[in-house]
Amino acid sequence: MAKSLVRELEAYGPLFIEEPVPPENLEALREVSRHTTIPIAAGERMYTRWGFKQVLAEGYLDIVQPDLSHAGGILEVRKIAAMAEAFDVAVAPHCPLGPIALAASLQLDACTPNAFIQEQSLEIQRPSENDLLDYLKDSGVFAYEDGYVPVPKGHGLGIEVDEERVRDAAKAGHDWRAPVWRNPDGSVAEW
């Protein structure tokens, strides 16, 4: 179905197609990439440079999406990005986890020549009782303008965590659970 879908989407000129098949199904990823001119992105569920090695060597990805929080941090993802650069593949770090991960990703982007676009999830999945930015001393550090954000300046990642607020939240605990999305027929949908 992914091969049919990418053919239909070509007329709309999407920037890229993200993970058209599960990441462990490399044979299917290769087949989808052969059936489209739309750039193919994947990697948010690949966790080491060795996980990226085969897809880069075989040449069927245009954009890798490593997640700094899962793939070993800034240094490991910088190694993945350098390997991708050697194959003329762009990097779009996956970043759905909040301001610390975003600050780290932006620092990586600043020193990565093949950085292409930066994912972020601020104000997308926010709980009703607080915002992820509430845990920073300066919640205005990510001042987006016209789709761009400056790299945070200062010590470390360029952000300062409000440790008292974090301690208070830790005392209260949390009850957040990943949402369970359902299709109209009641079957569970992957998010």
Secondary structure, 3 states (H helix, E strand, C coil): CHHHHHHHHHHHCCCCEECCCCCCCHHHHHHHHHCCCCCEEECCCCCCHHHHHHHHHHCCCCEECCECCCCCHHHHHHHHHHHHHHCCCEECCECCCCHHHHHHHHHHHHCCCCECCCCCCCCCCCCCCCCHHHHECCCCCCCCECCECCCCCCCCCCCCECHHHHHHHHHHCCCCCCCCEECCCCCEECC
